[in-house]
Amino acid sequence: MTPSNNDDESPGVPGFRSWRGVYVFVFACFVAMVIALTLFARYYG
């Protein structure tokens, strides 16, 4: 099987070749933000 190169598969976001990469990036940012807020709340709360 060969990967399809449809325009529908491309997210159109610079730096990302697939929607999966966009989803992983957004999820990683969310997790990092939750961790940062937890640490800030523990140290400054």
Contacts in CASP RR format, 6 or more apart in sequence:
PFRMAT RR
TARGET T0000
AUTHOR 0000-0000-0000
METHOD contacts of the structure
MODEL  1
MTPSNNDDESPGVPGFRSWRGVYVFVFACFVAMVIALTLFARYYG
9 18 0 8 1.000
9 19 0 8 1.000
10 17 0 8 1.000
10 18 0 8 1.000
11 18 0 8 1.000
11 19 0 8 1.000
11 22 0 8 1.000
13 22 0 8 1.000
16 22 0 8 1.000
16 25 0 8 1.000
END
